[in-house]
Amino acid sequence: MKKIIFSKHALEQMRERGAQQHEVEIAIRTGEEFPAKKNRRAFRQNFQYDSQWGNKLYRTKQIVPIVVEDPETLVVVTVYVFYF
């Protein structure tokens, strides 16, 4: 199992968008994988949320990390978060 490393940009985006590090790691390890731009990999995982974001109640939070893979690590370069 490869080590997951977070870029500074990814950590900033996670803070701004409401993603937790453990959610991103779960998305990478167990989520649906699909291709992303620039030969990167994306992963998608839905989480039960049942909370407010931006003064609106949402039931589900979807975490989508974008990853660059090297021989020993998975580097998270950004993270998208969708609420619905």
N, C-alpha and C positions, 0 to 999 in steps of 0.2 A: 504494500500500500504506500503510495507516494505521499510525501509531506506536502501540506497545503500552506502556501505563503501568501500574504496579503500585501499588495502594493500600497503605497501611501494614498494614491488616488482612490483605490477601492475602499480603504478605510474611511476616507472622507465621504465618499458617496454612500456608504452604509450608514454613517451617522446622519446624513441629511435625509436619507430615504427611509430610515426606520428599520434597517436589517441588523440582526444580531450575528455575531461571528459563528455561533453554533448552528444557526439556521443555514448560513452559507455552506458550512462544512457538510451538513446533512444533505443539502441540495446537490452538492458535488458527489457525495458518496452514494446516494440512493435515488436521486431525481432522474428525470428524463433527460437524456443527452441529445443535443442536436448541433449541427454546424453553425458557426458564427463567421463574421467577416474576418478577413486577413488570416485565414487558416487557424482560427481560434475555435475553442469548443465552448458551448453554452450548456447550462443545465437548468432545469425547471422543476421547482417543487412547491406545492401548495401547502400552507399551514393554516390550521384553524386560528382565527384571530379574535373575532367577537369583541372588538374594541374600537375606539375612535382614532381616526387619523384625519387631521385637518378639519376638525369639528363635524365629522360625519362618521356614522357607525358602519363598520365593515365586518363581514363574517369571515372573509378569507384574505390571506396575505400570500402573494406569490413571489418567491425569491428566484432571481435569474442571474447567477454569477457568470461572468465571461472569463475564460481561463486560457492561459498559454501553458503548454506542457513542455518541459524539458526532460532529459533522461532521469532526473532524480526527484523533481518537484512539479507541483501544479501551482502556477502563479496566478492569483486572482487579480485581474487588471481593472475590472469595474464590476459593479453589482446594480442590477435594476430591481425595483420593487414595485409590484402592482397590487392594488387593493380593490377588492370587489366583494 
